[in-house]
Amino acid sequence: MSQSVTPELRTWMIDQLAAGHSVAALLASMREAGWHADVATAVLATIESGGPLVEPPGPNVSMPGPDLSASPLYVDAGDRRVPVLQTMAHPRVVVFGDLVSDDECEALIAAARRRLARSLTVETKTGGEALNIDRTSDGMFFERGENEVVARVEQRIAALLRWPLEFGEGLQVLRYAPGAQYRPHYDYFDPGEPGTPSILRRGGQRVATLVMYLQEPEQGGATTFPDVGLEVAPKRGTAVFFSYERPHPDTRTLHGGAPVLAGEKWVATKWLREGEFR
């Protein structure tokens, strides 16, 4: 049965919340009545943001990600077969092994090292970038296809995740020294912030993230997903992928980089957009 997000449904939910019903009780009641969870959460998102109604994505909406329909042990990434080590459905998380070789890891670190600066975060209030006390790494960005190694890794990512190469931001390399971390956050751009429209003009919303581990620390530095109690160890050559079909916490993609306790952690991150990133 097709279900539509309508102004009437939104008004009814607002009235129920105003009457004192909790969100959990409201969602449970809607499920019992046969409403799909994504319809309910889409309406709640518009109520929280005060924005216009947005239809939830249907089951056939294209999203980046590997084809895991046959539960493969390996996925074809063009120039190599990549092992699938772990998967999770909600949030959509896939851990890959041996995505980047030792030589590629060393080449990316060497090229990035001389251009490192204190990491910035995108500032959605203004559309620019700013220092953030929650992020204590050093980093830099490569242009797409900037050198042979970057181009090869980007082609591999595009094949692995079945997403156009030009829809990806430039590869970012980060170095986390002992004590450095990135506290839990979301990678999508908050639709309610005033600077978000100018950010989205460069390629639309972010829809997925791939974090590749270039150098493993001696201790600490896991990628954490607090909402689901998941930790991904930063083993060299492996990568963690996660996608978010809408810019909302119900995607459960809150994640962070745990503090490095000993040694250095180096990662390369690829963010994927809805459209061509310019």
Secondary structure, DSSP 8 states (H G I E B T S, - for coil): ------HHHHHHHHHHHHTT--HHHHHHHHHHTT--HHHHHHHHHHHHHT--------TT--------TT--SEEE-SSSEEEEEEEETTTEEEEESSSS-HHHHHHHHHHHHTT-EE-EEEETTTTEEEE-TTB--EEEE--TT-SHHHHHHHHHHHHHHT--GGGB---EEEEE-TT--EEEE-SS--TTSTTHHHHHTTTS-EEEEEEEEEE--SEE--EEETTTTEEE---TT-EEEEE-SSSSGGG---EEE--EEES-EEEEEEEEESS---
